[in-house]
Amino acid sequence: MAEALRPLLPWTRFLAPPALEEFCREFAEILQSCASIGKMNRVAEVIADWKATAEAYADPAVASDLQRPRPGADARVPRPAGGSEEG
């Protein structure tokens, strides 16, 4: 799918491979969902969001910052006292 989209969405070249895979999955899902109800506005939103991500990957300084490990990214956050299980 990624190769088929490149001529139409050339900015996808800047997405890292895992991000490109995620974009293709999300794009296919939202396209199918929108087509099923005849409302395509969310497709444009998904494309705009991912294009912004590609722009970040295209900037070497931003791209390296995005790919570095984040301190505390795996930290568990305790549930607040009195919180319910439902969200």
N, C-alpha and C positions, 0 to 999 in steps of 0.2 A: 504494500500500500504506500509506503514512504516514497518509493521510486515513482509511483504514479502521481503523487501529489507534488513532487518537486517542480515540475514545469509550471504548475498553477500557483504554488506557494513556495517560491524560491528561498524564502527566509528559513525554511525547515532545515536547510543545510547547516545552520548554526546550532541547532539543538544537539546536545550530547546524545549518544545512542539510547540510553535509558529514557531520556526525556522525549526523544522522537518516538520511541515505542509507546510511551504513555499518551502522547499527543494523538497518535494514530488510533489507539484504542478509544480514547475519549471522543475524538472526532467521529468515528464510526458509530459509536453509541448514541451521541447526541443527534447525528444526522438521521439515524433510524427513528429515534424517539420523536423528533420534530416532524419528520415526514408522516409518522403515524397519526398525528393530530392536525397536520396541515399548517403548522405555525413554525416558521424557520428562523425566527429572531434569535434564538439561543445559539444557533450555528455561528452567526456573526460574532457573538460575544465570546464563544470558545476560541474562534480564530484570532480575535483581537488579543485575548489573554495570552495565548501561546506565542503570538508574534512578539509581544512584549518580552516574553521569556527568551525568545531567540535573540532579540536585541541585546539582552543582558549577556547571553553567551557569546555574542559577537564582540563584546568589549573584553579584551584579554584580562584586564585587572578585575572586572566584575566576575568574569567566568572563573578565574582561579579562586576568588573569594567564595563563590557559590559552591565550589567543589571541595573546599577544605572541611575537615571535621569541626563540628561545633561543640565547644565545651558545654557539658550538661545536657546534650541532646538526648542522652539515654536516661536521664534522671527521672525517677518516679516522683510524681507530685501527690501528696496525701490528699484524700478526699476531705473537704471541709466538714467540720463538726456539724451535725444536724442536716447534712445534705441527703437528698433522697437518691435512690437507685435509678429513678426515671429521669430522663433529660429532656 
